[in-house]
Amino acid sequence: MKTDPRTFILDNTDLMCPPHVPEIRLHLATEAHELWLKTEVDLERIGLPPPFWAFAWAGGQGLARYVLDHPDMVAGKRVLDFASGSGLVAIAAKRAGAADVLAADIDPWAQTAVALNAAENGVEVRFTGDNQIGAATDANVLLAGDVFYDKDFAAALIPWFSRLAGEGKLVLVGDPGRSYCPKDRLEELAVYQVPVTRALEDSEVKRTTVWRFVG
């Protein structure tokens, strides 16, 4: 990496509580930070992939809220937080009593973000940068916030999620109405109105649904 992730994250974010999950504090970027204004060329110059870890996306906020409000879903279980980003959902699962939480994200910067955020919230979250799609997992529960934003990505996830659900694993998805969310494969569990940043989304509040994948 051209830039030290820990130093960069600390210099370009503030500790904040996502509006829908005020119990958790994360290192997040706002309009006040230069990170918000950097173009793809700027990011490439410093060796930084698109910093999804720097924002609390609506799907993740909704899923984290649901896990905190329904701890029985994860308490005492092994949890995989897929495409973890900031680690928000992983942290929520650990605070809700999960026995073990593995945050998975292929962005190497997410490892540092998750570590910083987990430490800030006093929980232990493991991390893997391996691509989990299609892989077997010993987790009892898979959590995925905001993953159906891309057609090809969704097409890869759906058969994997379906297989895991067929094996008896609980697959929970938080989604704010992304284009490729397979609603015909999902059971609605909860709906939230999640405050978001207009610069990231097309509104200041996103109707966000937590779904159970039923295959």
N, C-alpha and C positions, 0 to 999 in steps of 0.2 A: 504494500500500500504506500502511496506517495505521502499520505498524511496520517498522523497518529489518530486512530478513531476516538480514543478516550478524550484526548485533548480537544479534538474538533467538536465532539458532542457537547462537552462541558462549556465550550466557548460559544456555541451557536444555538443553545437551547436554554430554556428556563424550566425550573421545577414547577409544574402546574398540575391541577386536578382536572381531568376531563369532566365536562359539565354533567354528564349522565352517570359518572362513576366517581363522585367526590371523595370516596374513601381511599382512592389510589392516587399517588403522586408519580408523575412521569417527567422525564426530560423531553420537552416538546418545543418545536419551533413555532414562532408566531410571525406576523407581519413585521414585527420589530427587528427580526434577525435577518442578516444578509443571506442566510441559507434559503429563505423564502424566495429571494429574488434571483437566485443563481439559475442560469440557463443550463441546458444539457451540455453545452460546450464547457461552461465553467465547471460543472461537476466532473466531466471527463478529465479536465486539466488537473484536478486535485485527486483523481482516482476514486471518486465517490459515485456509486450507483444511485439511481433515483431514491431519495431518502424517505421511503415509505415508513420507516421506523420513527420518523420525527413528528408524526401526526397521529392523533387518536381518531381513526376512521369510524364512521357511524356504525358499520356492521360489528366492529370490535367492541364499541361502547355498548351496543345493545346486548351482545352475547355476554360480555363481562357482567352487565347488570343482572341478566337472567341467572347466571351462575351464582352470583353473590346472594340473590334473593331465593334461590332454590339449591342450597348447598347439598341436598341429598343426591343431586345428579352426579356429583363428583367426590363426595366425602369418602375417604378411605380407598379411593380408586386410583389407578394409574392413568394419567391424562397426557395426551399428545395435543399440543396447541400448534396446528399447522399454519404455515405462513404467518409466523408470530409477530413480525414487525417490532413494535416497541415492547412486546411482552405483556401488554395490558391484560389479555384474556388468560394467559398463563399465570400471571400474578393473582388474578381474581380466583382462578381455580385453586391455587395453593392456599389463599386466604379462606376459601370455602371448605378447606379440610382435605383436599386431595392428598393421597399418600405420596405420590410422586408425580412431578410435572416435567415433561420434556418439551421445550420450545424448539420448533423446527423452522428454519428460514435459510434459503440459499444465499441471501445477501450477507457477506462476511461482516458488514458493519452492524447488522442486527445483533450479532453475538455480544458486542460491547454495549449496545443500547439495552438489551435485555438484562445483562449483568448489572449495569448501573441502576436500572429501574427496579430490579428485584432487590438489590441491596437497600435502596431507598425505602422500600416497603417492608423490609425485614423478613423476606422469605427466600427460600432456596429453590431456584429453578435451573434445571439442567438445560443444555443447548446442544443442538446438532445442526451442522450446515449441510448435511447430506440431503439429497433429493428424496423425499419420502413417497412421491407419487407411485402407486402400484406396489409399494413395499409392504411386507408383513409387519405387524406391530404387536407388541405385547400389551399395549394400552387397552384399558377397558372403555375409555371415552376419547373420542376425537372431537376437538373444537376447531372451528374454522370461521373466522370473521372476514367478511367482505372479499370473497374469493371468486365470485362469478362475474367479474368485470371484463373478461376477455374470452372470446369464442373458443379459441384453441385450448386455452387453459381449462375452461369449464369442461370441454369435451374430454380432457384427460382425467379430470377429477371425478366426473360422474360415475364411471364404471368402478373406480377405486372405492369411492364412498359407498356405492351399492354393494360391493363385495364385503366391505367391513360391516355394514349394517346386516347383511345376510349371515355373517359369522356371529351375530348377537352383540356386536359392539354398539355403543350409543354414539351416534354421529350428530352433533348439533352445529347448526350453521346460523350465523348472524348476517342478514342481508338487507340493505336499504333500497331495494328495488333495482338492482343491477340487471342489465339486459339479458344475461345468460343464466339467470337463476332458474333451475329446473323445478318449477313449482309442482309439476305433476308427480315428482318423486318425494315430495316433502309434506310433513304434517305441521301445521302452525301451532306453536306453543305460546307465543306472546308477541305483542306489538307495542313498540315504544315510539315516542316522538323525541328524537335525539337532536339536541342543538349541535350545529356544525359551523364551520367557517365558510362563508359564501365563496371565498376565493378558491376553495377546494371543491365545493359542490355547487349545485345550481340553486340552492336555497339556504336559508339559515336554520331550518329544521328538516330532518329527514325521517320519514316514516320507516322505521326499521323493524323487521320481523325476525324472530328467532324461530327456526324450523328444526324439526327432527327429520333426518334423512331416513326414508323407509324403503328405499331400493326401487 
